Amino acid sequence: MTDNKIATVELGNGGPQVGVQGLGCMGMSEFYGDTDEPSARETLETALAAGVTLFDTADVYGLGANEEFLAPFVGAHRDEITLATKFAIERRRDDPHYRGVRNDPAYIRQAVENSLRRLNTDVIDLYYMHRRDPAVPLAESVGAMAELVRQGKVKQLGLSEVTGAELREAYAVHPIAALQSEWSLFSRDVERSAVPAAVELGVTFVPYSPLGRGFLTGAFTDAAKDLPKGDFRQFQPRFTGDNAKVNAALLEPVHKIAAAHGVSAAQVALAWVQQRARVHGLTVVPIPGTRRSSRLLENVAATRITLTDQELALLEPIAGQVAGDRYPDMSSTSAARE
C-alpha cells in the first residue's frame, strides 16, 4: 500500500489489479430511499482517492439510471477504474412490479449495447450475468458473453448467484474472472459449493451485501418501522417483525468486538469477510454500498483490521441462527439450486 490507499489484488486469472474493496453503486439510484446525487458523486471521488477501483452497477438499477449516473465519473477516470455491470434481470417501465430473468443470447447482445450506450464507454471491464435462468443452457449464455469478449466490447466475464457446479460448467466454456454473490456474517450458503469452486478455478469472489444491507451496521433494527416507505428492505423477511428481533439479538458479539477494537460494527463485519476468505484461500473484493464519503472511508479502513481467533469464534455461529430468508422469493438464488 502507498499513500494510505488500500491494498490491491488481481481480478481473476491474469486480470487487472483492483483495490481489495470495491464500491456497490446500486443505492445511489434506487432501492434504499431518497437519493442524494451530489453526495453520491463526492463519494465516488472519495472512493477512488482511497484506492477503491472496482465500481459495480447493473442495467436493472433504476432501469438504467445508475449506469447513466456513473457515466460522467467513468469518462473522467476511465483508465483508473475497473467498471463492472450486469444483465439478466428484466424490468418493465409500464409494470413496476415485474421482474423477469433473461439469459438468451439475443437478449445478452441487446443488453450489452444498451449498457455501453448508457455508460458512454466502448468497453465494459467486467460483465456479469446477474441471475441464472435454468431454462436456458448455460453454455449458450456464456458462449454469447464470450463472443462479446472476442468483439472487444467486454474484457472479463462474471457470474452472480450461481452454484459451484454452474461455475465449473461456465468456466469450461470461457474463463470466469469473478463470482458475485451475497456473503456476510448473516449469509454463508455460498460456502457450501460456490466458494470451493471459485478457489479451485482461481475465480475472484465479489461479496455483495457484506453489511447485510445495513442491518449488520445497526443502521436499522426493523425495516418496517425504521426505514422510509418504498425501501425494498421492508420486503426482505429477515429485516422485519419477529425475524428482525431475533436477528438484532445476534449482533451482540459484533458490537462487543467493535467496542474492543474501537471501531464500528460495520468494520467488524467487513473484516470478517476478508478473514473468512483467507480461511478458504480465496481472493475477495467485497462491494459494500454507500452514498456518503464518511461511510466510504469507514468501510475501507476495515481492510486494515485483524480479528483474533477468539473473536472469529464468537462470530462463527451467527449465520446458522439467522431467522428469515435473504429474499421473499429465493428461486433465483444459488441456494435454491444447491
Salt bridges, closest charged atoms under 4 A:
GLU30 OE2 - ARG91 NH2 2.84
GLU37 OE2 - ARG41 NE 3.44
GLU45 OE1 - HIS77 NE2 3.03
ASP56 OD1 - LYS86 NZ 2.58
GLU67 OE1 - ARG118 NE 2.63
GLU80 OE2 - HIS77 ND1 2.84
GLU90 OE2 - ARG102 NH1 3.45
ASP104 OD1 - ARG102 NE 2.69
GLU113 OE2 - LYS153 NZ 2.39
ASP125 OD2 - ARG78 NH1 3.04
ASP125 OD1 - LYS155 NZ 3.54
GLU147 OE1 - ARG150 NE 2.99
GLU161 OE2 - ARG326 NH1 2.75
GLU166 OE2 - ARG132 NE 3.48
GLU166 OE2 - ARG337 NE 2.76
GLU182 OE1 - ARG326 NH1 3.21
ASP189 OD1 - ARG326 NH2 3.53
GLU191 OE2 - ARG188 NE 2.71
GLU191 OE1 - ARG276 NH2 2.84
GLU191 OE1 - HIS280 NE2 3.29
GLU200 OE1 - ARG168 NH2 2.93
ASP231 OD2 - ARG233 NH2 2.73
GLU298 OE1 - ARG295 NH1 3.13
GLU311 OE1 - HIS261 NE2 2.91
GLU316 OE2 - ARG188 NH2 3.16
GLU316 OE1 - ARG276 NH1 3.95
